[in-house]
Amino acid sequence: MPGIGATLRSEVSIVDVDTGSPGQDGSEGTPMGKEDASRIQSAADRDPASDTATSGFAQRAQSAADRAVHRDR
């Protein structure tokens, strides 16, 4: 089981992907892909009361994936 530090780093990466801004450590982050966004949306759909569903994260993930696709053109 990962410790709190690993969890926090994971959450920071998610935010960085969504905003497209550099991570706190200066890294560029990983672009959000369509498959990633689809997986997040599926998780939100499976549990509508989850943080993923109620926070709007699924929509932000989809938006980030759409931006990444347009950037790659």
N, C-alpha and C positions, 0 to 999 in steps of 0.2 A: 504494500500500500504506500503510495507516495506521501511524503510529508507535506506540511503546509507550504513550504518554499516551492516545491514542484507545482503545487496547485496554483499558487499565486503567479508563478512564471507562465503557466499555461493560460491563465486568464489574461495576463498582459499580452500574450501573443495573439489571442483572439481579438482583443481591442485593436492591436496594431494592424492586423489584417483588415479589419473593418474600416479603419480610418486611412490606411495606406501610409501612415506616418512611421518614421523609424521607431524601433523599440527603445526601451529605456537603456539597453546596453549598446545602442548605436547600430544595431542590425536593421536590415530592411524588412524583415519579416517574410512570411510566406504568402504568396497570393492566394486568395480564396478561389477555389475552383467550383465549377458547376456541380460536380459530384459531391464536394464537401457541403455545399449549400443544400443540396438535395437530402443528404444524410441528416443534416441539422433540422430541416423542415420535417422530415419523417419522424424524428424523435419528438418534435413539438406536437405533431399530429397524434402520435401514440399516447401522449400524456399532456392534455391541454392545460392541466393545472401546474405543470412543471415550470421552473424558472426560465427554461429555454422558450417555452410557449408564451409565458406571460410578460417577459421582459422585452419582447420585440426583437430578440436576437436572430430568430429565423429570417425575419424580413431584412435585417441589416446584413446578414450573411448572403442572402440572395442579391441584394443591391451591390455588395462588394464583388461578388462573382460576376455580375453583369458589367461592372466597371473594368474588371480584369480582362474580360473577353474583348471589350471595346479597345482597351489599351494595347492588346496584342495584335490588333489588325494592322 
